[in-house]
Amino acid sequence: MGMIQCRECGAAISDTARACPKCGGKLPRTKWWLWIPLGLVGAFLLYGLSVPEHVSRANELRRTCEKMLPLQNAECERIYDKAIREGKLAGQSPESRAYVPTAYDIDERRRKAEKEAADNVAETRVCQSKSAEMAAEFQRLMTAREYWSAALSIRRCAQLANDPKLAAMVADAEIRSYVKDIEDPKTLTADRVRFIEALSREYPERGKKYASLLKKLSSTAKSDR
């Protein structure tokens, strides 16, 4: 128990007294219930200061999305998740950053995969419907010694159909193209080296034929420098 001074007469009285025994003046009481809203406001302010900036930004993006797209809650959640992930990564050191896909990222991958599969099916149908035309164009380009263009004309269809016959035709055209450029005396030395290296990388058996020429051309290119 402590002693306080009466505001009316100045007498010393107990701080638990309801009224001054000398003058009868009532002592003011602190209304404890007023502290409830003040406490809530304080807690809210402390929480706001403790929330990371990227979380506040993500919440803002979600609220904006919900206002603009009131019926697209799933999309707004994806935007929120993506903002949270990017915010976390931005706060990490480059060495510790690890990619963690969100539901938005996974859904995007699924949509892209489905679209790619649908496109492949459509392309395969085109290849099947125009197989005779493509075969004729391939032969025309091969006869004209435009080997690389011939390979490009059927390469995609060969990949989609996984057809060994088409794959062999593509390989034949590419090898012929490399050999043509390698054995052409007008081809620059640096380009001949590049073509031999590419042939050896993609078709090792055919590249062995030019192993000695590659060494000769490489030494010539070094001396020219």
Secondary structure, 3 states (H helix, E strand, C coil): CCEEECCCCCCEEECCCCECCCCCCECCCCCHHHHHHHHHHHHHHHHHHHCCHHHHHHHHHHHHHHHHCCCCHHHHHHHHHHHHHHHHHHCCCCCCCCCCCCHHHHHHHHHHHHHHHHHHHHHHHHHHHCHHHHHHHHHHHHHCCCHHHHHHHHHHHHHHHCCHHHHHHHHHHHHHHHHHHHHCCCCCHHHHHHHHHHHHHHCHHHHHHHHHHHHHHHHHHHHHC
